[in-house]
Amino acid sequence: MGELMQKFLGLCVGVLLVTAAANAEALYRWVDAQGKVHYGDVPMPDANKIVLKKLTASTISVEPLSYETRRAQQKFPVTLYVANDCVDYCAQARELLQKRGIPYAEKVLVSKDEVDAFKQQVGTDRVPVLQIGENYLKGLQEQQWQAELDNAGYPKTTVYHHLNKVNPTSSIPPTSPVAP
């Protein structure tokens, strides 16, 4: 029974050390004078073979997506391209995606270089443009966007998730938006 208790106590101490180290985002591994391996956020002064193990932040999402949405997102990620001076049409494009609950990334085209690269890749410098997988949908055309989202496997309704909004900084104004 004493050996079992020692193992249990050792396990508890190990969990506490790992938890404390995770909070510190650094974990040291070292060997003591007797050759035993230890882990902790601060190595002992007489430690040998000290190795710093960097821990990364958790990547677990706290907002669950349905299986269908996750699958569609993996196969056909959605990106909305907008510009700072695109107000009405870009707002309508966001609203369409949000109402449907589409997880999407938003890219704001700001610099002339960004706009030029975008025009060369997509064939237009007018926004909004919706990218679903490798497919670009130019201009806000609700029926077309809905049909393409359907084809990509996105459910008609789900919880809204906005992945990230990229706002590059530049003093060069973007091109003007155009009506669909």
MODELLER restraints for C-alpha pairs under 7 A, 6 or more apart:
rsr = mdl.restraints
at = mdl.atoms
rsr.add(forms.Gaussian(group=physical.xy_distance, feature=features.Distance(at['CA:17:A'], at['CA:39:A']), mean=6.98, stdev=0.5))
rsr.add(forms.Gaussian(group=physical.xy_distance, feature=features.Distance(at['CA:17:A'], at['CA:40:A']), mean=5.50, stdev=0.5))
rsr.add(forms.Gaussian(group=physical.xy_distance, feature=features.Distance(at['CA:18:A'], at['CA:40:A']), mean=6.98, stdev=0.5))
rsr.add(forms.Gaussian(group=physical.xy_distance, feature=features.Distance(at['CA:21:A'], at['CA:27:A']), mean=5.13, stdev=0.5))
rsr.add(forms.Gaussian(group=physical.xy_distance, feature=features.Distance(at['CA:21:A'], at['CA:40:A']), mean=6.24, stdev=0.5))
rsr.add(forms.Gaussian(group=physical.xy_distance, feature=features.Distance(at['CA:21:A'], at['CA:41:A']), mean=5.09, stdev=0.5))
rsr.add(forms.Gaussian(group=physical.xy_distance, feature=features.Distance(at['CA:22:A'], at['CA:55:A']), mean=6.42, stdev=0.5))
rsr.add(forms.Gaussian(group=physical.xy_distance, feature=features.Distance(at['CA:25:A'], at['CA:54:A']), mean=6.31, stdev=0.5))
rsr.add(forms.Gaussian(group=physical.xy_distance, feature=features.Distance(at['CA:25:A'], at['CA:55:A']), mean=5.05, stdev=0.5))
rsr.add(forms.Gaussian(group=physical.xy_distance, feature=features.Distance(at['CA:25:A'], at['CA:56:A']), mean=6.67, stdev=0.5))
rsr.add(forms.Gaussian(group=physical.xy_distance, feature=features.Distance(at['CA:26:A'], at['CA:41:A']), mean=6.27, stdev=0.5))
rsr.add(forms.Gaussian(group=physical.xy_distance, feature=features.Distance(at['CA:26:A'], at['CA:52:A']), mean=6.88, stdev=0.5))
rsr.add(forms.Gaussian(group=physical.xy_distance, feature=features.Distance(at['CA:26:A'], at['CA:53:A']), mean=5.97, stdev=0.5))
rsr.add(forms.Gaussian(group=physical.xy_distance, feature=features.Distance(at['CA:26:A'], at['CA:54:A']), mean=4.88, stdev=0.5))
rsr.add(forms.Gaussian(group=physical.xy_distance, feature=features.Distance(at['CA:26:A'], at['CA:55:A']), mean=5.75, stdev=0.5))
rsr.add(forms.Gaussian(group=physical.xy_distance, feature=features.Distance(at['CA:27:A'], at['CA:39:A']), mean=6.75, stdev=0.5))
rsr.add(forms.Gaussian(group=physical.xy_distance, feature=features.Distance(at['CA:27:A'], at['CA:40:A']), mean=5.63, stdev=0.5))
rsr.add(forms.Gaussian(group=physical.xy_distance, feature=features.Distance(at['CA:27:A'], at['CA:41:A']), mean=5.02, stdev=0.5))
rsr.add(forms.Gaussian(group=physical.xy_distance, feature=features.Distance(at['CA:27:A'], at['CA:52:A']), mean=5.87, stdev=0.5))
rsr.add(forms.Gaussian(group=physical.xy_distance, feature=features.Distance(at['CA:27:A'], at['CA:53:A']), mean=4.91, stdev=0.5))
rsr.add(forms.Gaussian(group=physical.xy_distance, feature=features.Distance(at['CA:27:A'], at['CA:54:A']), mean=6.26, stdev=0.5))
rsr.add(forms.Gaussian(group=physical.xy_distance, feature=features.Distance(at['CA:28:A'], at['CA:39:A']), mean=5.54, stdev=0.5))
rsr.add(forms.Gaussian(group=physical.xy_distance, feature=features.Distance(at['CA:28:A'], at['CA:40:A']), mean=5.34, stdev=0.5))
rsr.add(forms.Gaussian(group=physical.xy_distance, feature=features.Distance(at['CA:28:A'], at['CA:41:A']), mean=5.70, stdev=0.5))
rsr.add(forms.Gaussian(group=physical.xy_distance, feature=features.Distance(at['CA:28:A'], at['CA:42:A']), mean=6.56, stdev=0.5))
rsr.add(forms.Gaussian(group=physical.xy_distance, feature=features.Distance(at['CA:28:A'], at['CA:43:A']), mean=6.27, stdev=0.5))
rsr.add(forms.Gaussian(group=physical.xy_distance, feature=features.Distance(at['CA:28:A'], at['CA:50:A']), mean=6.64, stdev=0.5))
rsr.add(forms.Gaussian(group=physical.xy_distance, feature=features.Distance(at['CA:28:A'], at['CA:51:A']), mean=5.59, stdev=0.5))
rsr.add(forms.Gaussian(group=physical.xy_distance, feature=features.Distance(at['CA:28:A'], at['CA:52:A']), mean=4.54, stdev=0.5))
rsr.add(forms.Gaussian(group=physical.xy_distance, feature=features.Distance(at['CA:28:A'], at['CA:53:A']), mean=5.74, stdev=0.5))
rsr.add(forms.Gaussian(group=physical.xy_distance, feature=features.Distance(at['CA:29:A'], at['CA:38:A']), mean=5.72, stdev=0.5))
rsr.add(forms.Gaussian(group=physical.xy_distance, feature=features.Distance(at['CA:29:A'], at['CA:39:A']), mean=4.60, stdev=0.5))
rsr.add(forms.Gaussian(group=physical.xy_distance, feature=features.Distance(at['CA:29:A'], at['CA:40:A']), mean=6.80, stdev=0.5))
rsr.add(forms.Gaussian(group=physical.xy_distance, feature=features.Distance(at['CA:29:A'], at['CA:50:A']), mean=5.66, stdev=0.5))
rsr.add(forms.Gaussian(group=physical.xy_distance, feature=features.Distance(at['CA:29:A'], at['CA:51:A']), mean=5.10, stdev=0.5))
rsr.add(forms.Gaussian(group=physical.xy_distance, feature=features.Distance(at['CA:29:A'], at['CA:52:A']), mean=6.44, stdev=0.5))
rsr.add(forms.Gaussian(group=physical.xy_distance, feature=features.Distance(at['CA:30:A'], at['CA:37:A']), mean=5.72, stdev=0.5))
rsr.add(forms.Gaussian(group=physical.xy_distance, feature=features.Distance(at['CA:30:A'], at['CA:38:A']), mean=5.36, stdev=0.5))
rsr.add(forms.Gaussian(group=physical.xy_distance, feature=features.Distance(at['CA:30:A'], at['CA:39:A']), mean=6.50, stdev=0.5))
rsr.add(forms.Gaussian(group=physical.xy_distance, feature=features.Distance(at['CA:30:A'], at['CA:43:A']), mean=6.59, stdev=0.5))
rsr.add(forms.Gaussian(group=physical.xy_distance, feature=features.Distance(at['CA:30:A'], at['CA:47:A']), mean=5.88, stdev=0.5))
rsr.add(forms.Gaussian(group=physical.xy_distance, feature=features.Distance(at['CA:30:A'], at['CA:48:A']), mean=5.86, stdev=0.5))
rsr.add(forms.Gaussian(group=physical.xy_distance, feature=features.Distance(at['CA:30:A'], at['CA:49:A']), mean=5.42, stdev=0.5))
rsr.add(forms.Gaussian(group=physical.xy_distance, feature=features.Distance(at['CA:30:A'], at['CA:50:A']), mean=4.43, stdev=0.5))
rsr.add(forms.Gaussian(group=physical.xy_distance, feature=features.Distance(at['CA:30:A'], at['CA:51:A']), mean=6.35, stdev=0.5))
rsr.add(forms.Gaussian(group=physical.xy_distance, feature=features.Distance(at['CA:31:A'], at['CA:37:A']), mean=4.52, stdev=0.5))
rsr.add(forms.Gaussian(group=physical.xy_distance, feature=features.Distance(at['CA:31:A'], at['CA:38:A']), mean=6.10, stdev=0.5))
rsr.add(forms.Gaussian(group=physical.xy_distance, feature=features.Distance(at['CA:31:A'], at['CA:47:A']), mean=5.72, stdev=0.5))
rsr.add(forms.Gaussian(group=physical.xy_distance, feature=features.Distance(at['CA:31:A'], at['CA:48:A']), mean=5.06, stdev=0.5))
rsr.add(forms.Gaussian(group=physical.xy_distance, feature=features.Distance(at['CA:31:A'], at['CA:49:A']), mean=5.89, stdev=0.5))
rsr.add(forms.Gaussian(group=physical.xy_distance, feature=features.Distance(at['CA:32:A'], at['CA:46:A']), mean=6.80, stdev=0.5))
rsr.add(forms.Gaussian(group=physical.xy_distance, feature=features.Distance(at['CA:32:A'], at['CA:47:A']), mean=5.00, stdev=0.5))
rsr.add(forms.Gaussian(group=physical.xy_distance, feature=features.Distance(at['CA:32:A'], at['CA:48:A']), mean=6.03, stdev=0.5))
rsr.add(forms.Gaussian(group=physical.xy_distance, feature=features.Distance(at['CA:33:A'], at['CA:47:A']), mean=7.00, stdev=0.5))
rsr.add(forms.Gaussian(group=physical.xy_distance, feature=features.Distance(at['CA:65:A'], at['CA:159:A']), mean=6.97, stdev=0.5))
rsr.add(forms.Gaussian(group=physical.xy_distance, feature=features.Distance(at['CA:68:A'], at['CA:153:A']), mean=6.88, stdev=0.5))
rsr.add(forms.Gaussian(group=physical.xy_distance, feature=features.Distance(at['CA:68:A'], at['CA:154:A']), mean=6.48, stdev=0.5))
rsr.add(forms.Gaussian(group=physical.xy_distance, feature=features.Distance(at['CA:68:A'], at['CA:155:A']), mean=6.65, stdev=0.5))
rsr.add(forms.Gaussian(group=physical.xy_distance, feature=features.Distance(at['CA:69:A'], at['CA:154:A']), mean=5.43, stdev=0.5))
rsr.add(forms.Gaussian(group=physical.xy_distance, feature=features.Distance(at['CA:69:A'], at['CA:155:A']), mean=6.45, stdev=0.5))
rsr.add(forms.Gaussian(group=physical.xy_distance, feature=features.Distance(at['CA:72:A'], at['CA:152:A']), mean=5.99, stdev=0.5))
rsr.add(forms.Gaussian(group=physical.xy_distance, feature=features.Distance(at['CA:72:A'], at['CA:153:A']), mean=5.27, stdev=0.5))
rsr.add(forms.Gaussian(group=physical.xy_distance, feature=features.Distance(at['CA:72:A'], at['CA:154:A']), mean=5.61, stdev=0.5))
rsr.add(forms.Gaussian(group=physical.xy_distance, feature=features.Distance(at['CA:75:A'], at['CA:133:A']), mean=6.82, stdev=0.5))
rsr.add(forms.Gaussian(group=physical.xy_distance, feature=features.Distance(at['CA:76:A'], at['CA:132:A']), mean=5.46, stdev=0.5))
rsr.add(forms.Gaussian(group=physical.xy_distance, feature=features.Distance(at['CA:76:A'], at['CA:133:A']), mean=3.89, stdev=0.5))
rsr.add(forms.Gaussian(group=physical.xy_distance, feature=features.Distance(at['CA:76:A'], at['CA:152:A']), mean=6.23, stdev=0.5))
rsr.add(forms.Gaussian(group=physical.xy_distance, feature=features.Distance(at['CA:77:A'], at['CA:132:A']), mean=5.75, stdev=0.5))
rsr.add(forms.Gaussian(group=physical.xy_distance, feature=features.Distance(at['CA:77:A'], at['CA:133:A']), mean=5.16, stdev=0.5))
rsr.add(forms.Gaussian(group=physical.xy_distance, feature=features.Distance(at['CA:78:A'], at['CA:104:A']), mean=4.86, stdev=0.5))
rsr.add(forms.Gaussian(group=physical.xy_distance, feature=features.Distance(at['CA:78:A'], at['CA:105:A']), mean=6.42, stdev=0.5))
rsr.add(forms.Gaussian(group=physical.xy_distance, feature=features.Distance(at['CA:78:A'], at['CA:131:A']), mean=5.50, stdev=0.5))
rsr.add(forms.Gaussian(group=physical.xy_distance, feature=features.Distance(at['CA:78:A'], at['CA:132:A']), mean=4.63, stdev=0.5))
rsr.add(forms.Gaussian(group=physical.xy_distance, feature=features.Distance(at['CA:78:A'], at['CA:133:A']), mean=6.43, stdev=0.5))
rsr.add(forms.Gaussian(group=physical.xy_distance, feature=features.Distance(at['CA:79:A'], at['CA:104:A']), mean=5.39, stdev=0.5))
rsr.add(forms.Gaussian(group=physical.xy_distance, feature=features.Distance(at['CA:79:A'], at['CA:105:A']), mean=4.68, stdev=0.5))
rsr.add(forms.Gaussian(group=physical.xy_distance, feature=features.Distance(at['CA:79:A'], at['CA:106:A']), mean=5.54, stdev=0.5))
rsr.add(forms.Gaussian(group=physical.xy_distance, feature=features.Distance(at['CA:79:A'], at['CA:130:A']), mean=5.90, stdev=0.5))
rsr.add(forms.Gaussian(group=physical.xy_distance, feature=features.Distance(at['CA:79:A'], at['CA:131:A']), mean=5.05, stdev=0.5))
rsr.add(forms.Gaussian(group=physical.xy_distance, feature=features.Distance(at['CA:79:A'], at['CA:132:A']), mean=6.73, stdev=0.5))
rsr.add(forms.Gaussian(group=physical.xy_distance, feature=features.Distance(at['CA:80:A'], at['CA:104:A']), mean=6.96, stdev=0.5))
rsr.add(forms.Gaussian(group=physical.xy_distance, feature=features.Distance(at['CA:80:A'], at['CA:105:A']), mean=6.26, stdev=0.5))
rsr.add(forms.Gaussian(group=physical.xy_distance, feature=features.Distance(at['CA:80:A'], at['CA:106:A']), mean=4.75, stdev=0.5))
rsr.add(forms.Gaussian(group=physical.xy_distance, feature=features.Distance(at['CA:80:A'], at['CA:107:A']), mean=6.18, stdev=0.5))
rsr.add(forms.Gaussian(group=physical.xy_distance, feature=features.Distance(at['CA:80:A'], at['CA:128:A']), mean=6.90, stdev=0.5))
rsr.add(forms.Gaussian(group=physical.xy_distance, feature=features.Distance(at['CA:80:A'], at['CA:129:A']), mean=5.96, stdev=0.5))
rsr.add(forms.Gaussian(group=physical.xy_distance, feature=features.Distance(at['CA:80:A'], at['CA:130:A']), mean=4.71, stdev=0.5))
rsr.add(forms.Gaussian(group=physical.xy_distance, feature=features.Distance(at['CA:80:A'], at['CA:131:A']), mean=6.34, stdev=0.5))
rsr.add(forms.Gaussian(group=physical.xy_distance, feature=features.Distance(at['CA:81:A'], at['CA:106:A']), mean=5.96, stdev=0.5))
rsr.add(forms.Gaussian(group=physical.xy_distance, feature=features.Distance(at['CA:81:A'], at['CA:107:A']), mean=4.89, stdev=0.5))
rsr.add(forms.Gaussian(group=physical.xy_distance, feature=features.Distance(at['CA:81:A'], at['CA:108:A']), mean=5.98, stdev=0.5))
rsr.add(forms.Gaussian(group=physical.xy_distance, feature=features.Distance(at['CA:81:A'], at['CA:109:A']), mean=7.00, stdev=0.5))
rsr.add(forms.Gaussian(group=physical.xy_distance, feature=features.Distance(at['CA:81:A'], at['CA:127:A']), mean=6.40, stdev=0.5))
rsr.add(forms.Gaussian(group=physical.xy_distance, feature=features.Distance(at['CA:81:A'], at['CA:128:A']), mean=5.53, stdev=0.5))
rsr.add(forms.Gaussian(group=physical.xy_distance, feature=features.Distance(at['CA:81:A'], at['CA:129:A']), mean=5.10, stdev=0.5))
rsr.add(forms.Gaussian(group=physical.xy_distance, feature=features.Distance(at['CA:81:A'], at['CA:130:A']), mean=6.27, stdev=0.5))
rsr.add(forms.Gaussian(group=physical.xy_distance, feature=features.Distance(at['CA:82:A'], at['CA:90:A']), mean=6.19, stdev=0.5))
rsr.add(forms.Gaussian(group=physical.xy_distance, feature=features.Distance(at['CA:82:A'], at['CA:107:A']), mean=6.24, stdev=0.5))
rsr.add(forms.Gaussian(group=physical.xy_distance, feature=features.Distance(at['CA:82:A'], at['CA:108:A']), mean=4.91, stdev=0.5))
rsr.add(forms.Gaussian(group=physical.xy_distance, feature=features.Distance(at['CA:82:A'], at['CA:109:A']), mean=6.14, stdev=0.5))
rsr.add(forms.Gaussian(group=physical.xy_distance, feature=features.Distance(at['CA:82:A'], at['CA:127:A']), mean=5.37, stdev=0.5))
rsr.add(forms.Gaussian(group=physical.xy_distance, feature=features.Distance(at['CA:82:A'], at['CA:128:A']), mean=5.04, stdev=0.5))
rsr.add(forms.Gaussian(group=physical.xy_distance, feature=features.Distance(at['CA:83:A'], at['CA:108:A']), mean=5.06, stdev=0.5))
rsr.add(forms.Gaussian(group=physical.xy_distance, feature=features.Distance(at['CA:83:A'], at['CA:109:A']), mean=5.06, stdev=0.5))
rsr.add(forms.Gaussian(group=physical.xy_distance, feature=features.Distance(at['CA:83:A'], at['CA:110:A']), mean=6.42, stdev=0.5))
rsr.add(forms.Gaussian(group=physical.xy_distance, feature=features.Distance(at['CA:83:A'], at['CA:127:A']), mean=6.76, stdev=0.5))
rsr.add(forms.Gaussian(group=physical.xy_distance, feature=features.Distance(at['CA:83:A'], at['CA:174:A']), mean=6.04, stdev=0.5))
rsr.add(forms.Gaussian(group=physical.xy_distance, feature=features.Distance(at['CA:84:A'], at['CA:108:A']), mean=6.84, stdev=0.5))
rsr.add(forms.Gaussian(group=physical.xy_distance, feature=features.Distance(at['CA:84:A'], at['CA:174:A']), mean=6.99, stdev=0.5))
rsr.add(forms.Gaussian(group=physical.xy_distance, feature=features.Distance(at['CA:85:A'], at['CA:176:A']), mean=6.56, stdev=0.5))
rsr.add(forms.Gaussian(group=physical.xy_distance, feature=features.Distance(at['CA:86:A'], at['CA:176:A']), mean=6.90, stdev=0.5))
rsr.add(forms.Gaussian(group=physical.xy_distance, feature=features.Distance(at['CA:86:A'], at['CA:177:A']), mean=5.31, stdev=0.5))
rsr.add(forms.Gaussian(group=physical.xy_distance, feature=features.Distance(at['CA:89:A'], at['CA:128:A']), mean=6.85, stdev=0.5))
rsr.add(forms.Gaussian(group=physical.xy_distance, feature=features.Distance(at['CA:89:A'], at['CA:140:A']), mean=6.81, stdev=0.5))
rsr.add(forms.Gaussian(group=physical.xy_distance, feature=features.Distance(at['CA:89:A'], at['CA:179:A']), mean=6.98, stdev=0.5))
rsr.add(forms.Gaussian(group=physical.xy_distance, feature=features.Distance(at['CA:90:A'], at['CA:128:A']), mean=5.58, stdev=0.5))
rsr.add(forms.Gaussian(group=physical.xy_distance, feature=features.Distance(at['CA:93:A'], at['CA:140:A']), mean=6.42, stdev=0.5))
rsr.add(forms.Gaussian(group=physical.xy_distance, feature=features.Distance(at['CA:98:A'], at['CA:160:A']), mean=5.61, stdev=0.5))
rsr.add(forms.Gaussian(group=physical.xy_distance, feature=features.Distance(at['CA:100:A'], at['CA:156:A']), mean=5.93, stdev=0.5))
rsr.add(forms.Gaussian(group=physical.xy_distance, feature=features.Distance(at['CA:100:A'], at['CA:157:A']), mean=4.89, stdev=0.5))
rsr.add(forms.Gaussian(group=physical.xy_distance, feature=features.Distance(at['CA:100:A'], at['CA:158:A']), mean=6.46, stdev=0.5))
rsr.add(forms.Gaussian(group=physical.xy_distance, feature=features.Distance(at['CA:101:A'], at['CA:157:A']), mean=5.79, stdev=0.5))
rsr.add(forms.Gaussian(group=physical.xy_distance, feature=features.Distance(at['CA:101:A'], at['CA:158:A']), mean=4.74, stdev=0.5))
rsr.add(forms.Gaussian(group=physical.xy_distance, feature=features.Distance(at['CA:101:A'], at['CA:159:A']), mean=4.96, stdev=0.5))
rsr.add(forms.Gaussian(group=physical.xy_distance, feature=features.Distance(at['CA:101:A'], at['CA:160:A']), mean=3.79, stdev=0.5))
rsr.add(forms.Gaussian(group=physical.xy_distance, feature=features.Distance(at['CA:101:A'], at['CA:161:A']), mean=6.63, stdev=0.5))
rsr.add(forms.Gaussian(group=physical.xy_distance, feature=features.Distance(at['CA:102:A'], at['CA:160:A']), mean=5.89, stdev=0.5))
rsr.add(forms.Gaussian(group=physical.xy_distance, feature=features.Distance(at['CA:102:A'], at['CA:161:A']), mean=6.61, stdev=0.5))
rsr.add(forms.Gaussian(group=physical.xy_distance, feature=features.Distance(at['CA:103:A'], at['CA:160:A']), mean=6.22, stdev=0.5))
rsr.add(forms.Gaussian(group=physical.xy_distance, feature=features.Distance(at['CA:103:A'], at['CA:161:A']), mean=4.55, stdev=0.5))
rsr.add(forms.Gaussian(group=physical.xy_distance, feature=features.Distance(at['CA:103:A'], at['CA:162:A']), mean=5.29, stdev=0.5))
rsr.add(forms.Gaussian(group=physical.xy_distance, feature=features.Distance(at['CA:103:A'], at['CA:163:A']), mean=6.20, stdev=0.5))
rsr.add(forms.Gaussian(group=physical.xy_distance, feature=features.Distance(at['CA:104:A'], at['CA:162:A']), mean=5.36, stdev=0.5))
rsr.add(forms.Gaussian(group=physical.xy_distance, feature=features.Distance(at['CA:104:A'], at['CA:163:A']), mean=5.52, stdev=0.5))
rsr.add(forms.Gaussian(group=physical.xy_distance, feature=features.Distance(at['CA:105:A'], at['CA:162:A']), mean=6.34, stdev=0.5))
rsr.add(forms.Gaussian(group=physical.xy_distance, feature=features.Distance(at['CA:105:A'], at['CA:163:A']), mean=5.09, stdev=0.5))
rsr.add(forms.Gaussian(group=physical.xy_distance, feature=features.Distance(at['CA:105:A'], at['CA:164:A']), mean=4.99, stdev=0.5))
rsr.add(forms.Gaussian(group=physical.xy_distance, feature=features.Distance(at['CA:105:A'], at['CA:165:A']), mean=5.94, stdev=0.5))
rsr.add(forms.Gaussian(group=physical.xy_distance, feature=features.Distance(at['CA:106:A'], at['CA:164:A']), mean=6.32, stdev=0.5))
rsr.add(forms.Gaussian(group=physical.xy_distance, feature=features.Distance(at['CA:106:A'], at['CA:165:A']), mean=4.71, stdev=0.5))
rsr.add(forms.Gaussian(group=physical.xy_distance, feature=features.Distance(at['CA:106:A'], at['CA:166:A']), mean=6.07, stdev=0.5))
rsr.add(forms.Gaussian(group=physical.xy_distance, feature=features.Distance(at['CA:107:A'], at['CA:165:A']), mean=6.18, stdev=0.5))
rsr.add(forms.Gaussian(group=physical.xy_distance, feature=features.Distance(at['CA:107:A'], at['CA:166:A']), mean=4.99, stdev=0.5))
rsr.add(forms.Gaussian(group=physical.xy_distance, feature=features.Distance(at['CA:107:A'], at['CA:167:A']), mean=6.75, stdev=0.5))
rsr.add(forms.Gaussian(group=physical.xy_distance, feature=features.Distance(at['CA:108:A'], at['CA:166:A']), mean=6.11, stdev=0.5))
rsr.add(forms.Gaussian(group=physical.xy_distance, feature=features.Distance(at['CA:108:A'], at['CA:167:A']), mean=5.44, stdev=0.5))
rsr.add(forms.Gaussian(group=physical.xy_distance, feature=features.Distance(at['CA:108:A'], at['CA:168:A']), mean=6.98, stdev=0.5))
rsr.add(forms.Gaussian(group=physical.xy_distance, feature=features.Distance(at['CA:109:A'], at['CA:115:A']), mean=5.97, stdev=0.5))
rsr.add(forms.Gaussian(group=physical.xy_distance, feature=features.Distance(at['CA:109:A'], at['CA:174:A']), mean=6.18, stdev=0.5))
rsr.add(forms.Gaussian(group=physical.xy_distance, feature=features.Distance(at['CA:110:A'], at['CA:168:A']), mean=6.48, stdev=0.5))
rsr.add(forms.Gaussian(group=physical.xy_distance, feature=features.Distance(at['CA:110:A'], at['CA:169:A']), mean=6.85, stdev=0.5))
rsr.add(forms.Gaussian(group=physical.xy_distance, feature=features.Distance(at['CA:110:A'], at['CA:170:A']), mean=5.98, stdev=0.5))
rsr.add(forms.Gaussian(group=physical.xy_distance, feature=features.Distance(at['CA:110:A'], at['CA:172:A']), mean=6.55, stdev=0.5))
rsr.add(forms.Gaussian(group=physical.xy_distance, feature=features.Distance(at['CA:110:A'], at['CA:173:A']), mean=5.89, stdev=0.5))
rsr.add(forms.Gaussian(group=physical.xy_distance, feature=features.Distance(at['CA:110:A'], at['CA:174:A']), mean=4.90, stdev=0.5))
rsr.add(forms.Gaussian(group=physical.xy_distance, feature=features.Distance(at['CA:111:A'], at['CA:170:A']), mean=5.30, stdev=0.5))
rsr.add(forms.Gaussian(group=physical.xy_distance, feature=features.Distance(at['CA:111:A'], at['CA:171:A']), mean=6.96, stdev=0.5))
rsr.add(forms.Gaussian(group=physical.xy_distance, feature=features.Distance(at['CA:111:A'], at['CA:172:A']), mean=4.95, stdev=0.5))
rsr.add(forms.Gaussian(group=physical.xy_distance, feature=features.Distance(at['CA:111:A'], at['CA:173:A']), mean=6.30, stdev=0.5))
rsr.add(forms.Gaussian(group=physical.xy_distance, feature=features.Distance(at['CA:111:A'], at['CA:174:A']), mean=6.13, stdev=0.5))
rsr.add(forms.Gaussian(group=physical.xy_distance, feature=features.Distance(at['CA:112:A'], at['CA:172:A']), mean=5.97, stdev=0.5))
rsr.add(forms.Gaussian(group=physical.xy_distance, feature=features.Distance(at['CA:112:A'], at['CA:174:A']), mean=6.49, stdev=0.5))
rsr.add(forms.Gaussian(group=physical.xy_distance, feature=features.Distance(at['CA:115:A'], at['CA:125:A']), mean=6.13, stdev=0.5))
rsr.add(forms.Gaussian(group=physical.xy_distance, feature=features.Distance(at['CA:115:A'], at['CA:174:A']), mean=6.67, stdev=0.5))
rsr.add(forms.Gaussian(group=physical.xy_distance, feature=features.Distance(at['CA:118:A'], at['CA:125:A']), mean=6.65, stdev=0.5))
rsr.add(forms.Gaussian(group=physical.xy_distance, feature=features.Distance(at['CA:119:A'], at['CA:125:A']), mean=4.80, stdev=0.5))
rsr.add(forms.Gaussian(group=physical.xy_distance, feature=features.Distance(at['CA:122:A'], at['CA:136:A']), mean=6.86, stdev=0.5))
rsr.add(forms.Gaussian(group=physical.xy_distance, feature=features.Distance(at['CA:125:A'], at['CA:175:A']), mean=6.56, stdev=0.5))
rsr.add(forms.Gaussian(group=physical.xy_distance, feature=features.Distance(at['CA:126:A'], at['CA:175:A']), mean=6.75, stdev=0.5))
rsr.add(forms.Gaussian(group=physical.xy_distance, feature=features.Distance(at['CA:126:A'], at['CA:176:A']), mean=6.51, stdev=0.5))
rsr.add(forms.Gaussian(group=physical.xy_distance, feature=features.Distance(at['CA:126:A'], at['CA:177:A']), mean=5.08, stdev=0.5))
rsr.add(forms.Gaussian(group=physical.xy_distance, feature=features.Distance(at['CA:126:A'], at['CA:178:A']), mean=5.91, stdev=0.5))
rsr.add(forms.Gaussian(group=physical.xy_distance, feature=features.Distance(at['CA:127:A'], at['CA:139:A']), mean=6.16, stdev=0.5))
rsr.add(forms.Gaussian(group=physical.xy_distance, feature=features.Distance(at['CA:127:A'], at['CA:177:A']), mean=5.10, stdev=0.5))
rsr.add(forms.Gaussian(group=physical.xy_distance, feature=features.Distance(at['CA:127:A'], at['CA:178:A']), mean=6.59, stdev=0.5))
rsr.add(forms.Gaussian(group=physical.xy_distance, feature=features.Distance(at['CA:128:A'], at['CA:138:A']), mean=6.84, stdev=0.5))
rsr.add(forms.Gaussian(group=physical.xy_distance, feature=features.Distance(at['CA:128:A'], at['CA:139:A']), mean=5.42, stdev=0.5))
rsr.add(forms.Gaussian(group=physical.xy_distance, feature=features.Distance(at['CA:128:A'], at['CA:140:A']), mean=6.29, stdev=0.5))
rsr.add(forms.Gaussian(group=physical.xy_distance, feature=features.Distance(at['CA:129:A'], at['CA:136:A']), mean=6.61, stdev=0.5))
rsr.add(forms.Gaussian(group=physical.xy_distance, feature=features.Distance(at['CA:129:A'], at['CA:137:A']), mean=5.57, stdev=0.5))
rsr.add(forms.Gaussian(group=physical.xy_distance, feature=features.Distance(at['CA:129:A'], at['CA:138:A']), mean=4.70, stdev=0.5))
rsr.add(forms.Gaussian(group=physical.xy_distance, feature=features.Distance(at['CA:129:A'], at['CA:139:A']), mean=5.61, stdev=0.5))
rsr.add(forms.Gaussian(group=physical.xy_distance, feature=features.Distance(at['CA:130:A'], at['CA:136:A']), mean=5.69, stdev=0.5))
rsr.add(forms.Gaussian(group=physical.xy_distance, feature=features.Distance(at['CA:130:A'], at['CA:137:A']), mean=5.04, stdev=0.5))
rsr.add(forms.Gaussian(group=physical.xy_distance, feature=features.Distance(at['CA:130:A'], at['CA:138:A']), mean=6.67, stdev=0.5))
rsr.add(forms.Gaussian(group=physical.xy_distance, feature=features.Distance(at['CA:131:A'], at['CA:137:A']), mean=6.21, stdev=0.5))
rsr.add(forms.Gaussian(group=physical.xy_distance, feature=features.Distance(at['CA:139:A'], at['CA:179:A']), mean=6.88, stdev=0.5))
rsr.add(forms.Gaussian(group=physical.xy_distance, feature=features.Distance(at['CA:139:A'], at['CA:180:A']), mean=4.71, stdev=0.5))
rsr.add(forms.Gaussian(group=physical.xy_distance, feature=features.Distance(at['CA:140:A'], at['CA:180:A']), mean=5.08, stdev=0.5))
rsr.add(forms.Gaussian(group=physical.xy_distance, feature=features.Distance(at['CA:141:A'], at['CA:180:A']), mean=6.15, stdev=0.5))
